[in-house]
């Protein structure tokens, strides 16, 4: 039997081409994903460990867990003093040590604006450091600077360029960029950005003092563990060896790799699922077509068990061969993904390709076992072939031509009913990401229903679509008849395409709906063209929150601006607005900017958002509440939000809008007391709004805000709307001209933000669609395989049609229409399911989802289905048309 099985494989190897391709693609995706993730993880570890192990011990200050700032934030660790570094250098276990000084500095981009939402980290380190220049040299003179590689990429600066940084007095200082430093996966540097000064320059530029890290080299004959223990006796903190520090960094960075691995493997599972359907379909048809061969084996003495093992052996050989090819292809794909995909994600692979035994073994096992498992049912069916079947004159694949019985109808309808119930359950619950699991379960149950009712669906759809097709000529009429003649075969072939079309359509609906919803929310929350704000400085806020912190010696006192509206003089000589800014640490937009914007004829409105934060407790329980007012804005028109109760347009002096989480049980019409420095403000609640809208905390009328907080004359945000008909380029120039003397004031174009959001959603969609496209490719192979085997089975029938006068072109057209019809049915069912479950998934996560069906993308899917059908029929149609009429009729 083994020799017979292997001989059959050699004789009919062309039947397994598409099956091998389907297995190869699925295994390639799984193995390639593992190689890709392992290589990136190895690169992370090599990068991090390589930098950390360049020193023997690393000491970092520890924060007091119980220490908090006045505004409730955890206190930052206190840097090491110079004396600590000197004591470490004096240790006999240490040969050298240097400290890393860290502060913040405002870096200006090529347009002269402050880079980043917060100022990047400013650091300086000596010769003994875990960091080094990856390009160029580290700064040595007062007029030299280096940048983090991520910061240079975002700003476009290159070695040799002139870089501008603001000093503590907000004066511009120019530096020559001498080098770039790769901070690896350390988020505190790579995410927010970093600038590197010479050690003698950083204190002048940032005012930073002390060391946030001390790197140590062990003396000769001293192990890193001994050096770390000795340093710990000086610092009083937990000191790690370079290896321990690197392992911890690599472990934290590996979490991203693991998430990426899981996400990609999910797509691999989808690909393997579709490949499994194709394999099952292939073996089902092959076994059905080989009934005479199997019956003949039974006639000559083969037992049922031998036939069963023969089919499983056949599937094992095919699966193992295809899996080996898939693993080899996966290594290449994984290598390419790590090199090019890693660069796209900002993480270039530096290590050599990592091919772990796990990636190889998993790929081989998944492909082989899936093939064998898919062949179990056909193998069982093969044992039921009666020996007398060898005497039949037809090789028709009996068993696949049957339709749908009542039992299948009942179970199919039951599956759809359960799926509908799960969708309803997901919609009844409040929006939550966990609802996605319920919707996913509903989709899987619906797939079961499609599999069960597939033959009935095919027959019904073909009968409807076949009405016009029958009038388009003999080839179309024959194609319709062929599709309904074996609905189970057609349904089994199309289910793979249905799965892929459902996933892609569902994700496209989710993507389009989320984009529409978020765009509508942006338009509702920001019905403006520009937002102007000051760069947020967490260090300034922390300093403001610590009233005991003394100003640096020699720091000049700023003179108050004259003539600015709403300003008074504080006792220390600073303006009251500056005093408020120093007290809260919040960034404020200078009044001068607001005045210039208001004077521009190109701008229709400049709406100033001013706020403060109340930490007092009042009789109404208002504790730690933000209070906001919008100057120059009309509520309900310029600033919009859906109210839970009341109407935001009713805001006027003496009334307030309160967010749900700040209401503390109060409702519209209730009295609210806001404790202000000038006296309690008695207000009536005009409206309650949901959390997360434009309104946060308590919003009051501008008149009440000015009366309660007369010292606040500057705004945290300016919302700018262009005049109707104004040239966008001129409006942009007007806005940037108003802020040109204030580099730390940032300008955000709301239109650009919306475009960036749309681009981000489009990139995510096309990336995922490309991955899911692999399932479509596998499904097309499955349909092509089904067509090829069907043509092989109908060789005599095709020859008879040719003998009756059907031309070669008509025969090719018949098979092409049959394949296109099959693809359209599979894609059509998938699109319907995708739209349904795309809506369900979006509604389960987002409140007030704006359901959007991307008609263009759906039309593209239909066009792809037609093209896939034509491609799937090319080779089978050519083979059928080229078969000899007399030879085919005489062969049976």
Number of C-alpha atoms within 10 A of each C-alpha: 13 12 9 11 18 15 12 12 17 10 10 11 11 11 18 20 14 22 26 23 20 31 32 28 26 32 34 30 28 30 33 32 28 29 29 32 27 24 27 29 24 21 23 25 24 18 20 24 22 16 20 24 19 18 22 27 32 30 25 21 19 16 15 12 10 7 13 15 16 13 15 9 11 15 16 16 14 14 21 22 14 12 10 18 22 12 12 24 18 13 16 13 23 23 16 17 23 20 27 22 25 25 23 24 26 28 29 20 19 14 11 16 21 26 24 21 14 19 24 25 21 25 27 24 24 17 13 18 22 24 21 20 18 14 15 16 17 26 24 15 14 15 17 22 28 31 29 25 24 21 24 21 12 12 15 11 18 19 18 13 12 16 24 21 22 19 18 16 12 14 10 16 13 13 20 18 26 22 24 27 23 20 25 24 19 14 11 12 21 18 15 17 24 28 29 26 26 20 19 12 20 25 19 12 21 21 16 17 15 19 25 20 20 27 27 31 25 23 17 10 8 15 16 24 18 18 26 24 18 19 28 18 12 13 20 11 15 15 23 22 24 27 22 18 20 22 17 16 19 23 15 13 19 20 12 13 20 15 12 16 18 15 12 20 18 13 21 25 17 19 31 27 17 28 32 26 24 32 28 25 27 26 24 24 23 20 23 22 21 18 26 23 16 25 23 19 19 21 15 9 10 15 12 18 11 16 23 20 18 21 22 22 18 20 26 20 17 22 26 23 17 27 33 21 19 29 28 17 19 30 24 18 19 28 24 15 21 31 21 15 17 18 12 11 9 11 17 16 24 17 18 13 21 21 19 13 9 12 20 23 14 17 27 23 15 20 33 24 16 22 31 24 18 23 27 19 14 22 25 18 16 23 21 14 22 15 19 12 18 20 10 11 9 16 19 18 20 14 14 18 15 13 18 16 11 8 9 18 16 13 15 21 16 15 22 20 16 16 24 17 13 21 25 15 15 24 19 11 11 13 18 13 13 12 24 20 13 21 26 17 16 26 26 15 21 23 23 17 23 25 20 23 24 29 25 20 19 24 22 14 16 21 16 10 13 21 12 11 19 16 10 11 11 16 23 23 19 18 25 23 16 15 23 22 16 20 24 26 25 30 26 26 29 32 29 31 32 30 30 28 30 26 26 29 27 26 23 25 29 27 22 24 23 21 23 17 20 18 18 16 17 17 16 18 16 20 18 23 19 23 20 25 22 23 23 19 18 15 15 17 19 20 18 22 20 15 12 8 10 8 10 9 6 6 10 10 11 11 9 17 15 9 8 16 12 15 21 20 15 14 9 9 13 18 22 22 25 23 19 18 20 18 16 18 20 19 22 24 24 20 18 17 21 21 14 14 23 17 11 17 13 22 19 16 20 24 24 23 19 22 22 18 15 16 13 13 13 13 10 14 16 21 16 14 19 17 21 23 24 23 18 14 17 14 17 14 12 18 19 20 19 16 19 14 14 17 18 25 17 15 20 17 14 17 22 29 31 29 23 22 15 20 20 12 10 15 19 19 14 11 16 25 15 23 19 14 12 11 11 13 16 14 19 19 25 25 25 26 25 17 14 10 15 17 24 20 21 24 23 24 19 20 13 19 23 16 13 18 15 16 21 22 21 28 24 19 21 27 23 26 20 22 15 9 7 13 11 13 8 12 21 16 11 17 22 20 14 19 22 14 13 19 22 27 22 21 19 13 15 19 15 12 14 17 13 12 15 18 13 12 16 16 12 13 18 14 12 17 18 13 18 21 19 22 32 26 21 29 31 28 26 32 32 24 27 28 26 23 19 19 19 18 20 18 22 24 15 23 22 16 14 18 13 9 9 15 14 18 12 17 24 21 21 23 29 25 24 26 31 23 26 26 30 24 24 28 31 21 23 27 26 16 23 27 25 17 26 30 23 27 26 29 24 26 19 17 12 11 19 19 20 19 19 16 10 9 15 20 11 11 19 18 14 16 26 21 17 22 25 22 18 26 29 18 16 23 22 15 15 22 21 11 16 15 19 12 12 16 15 9 8 10
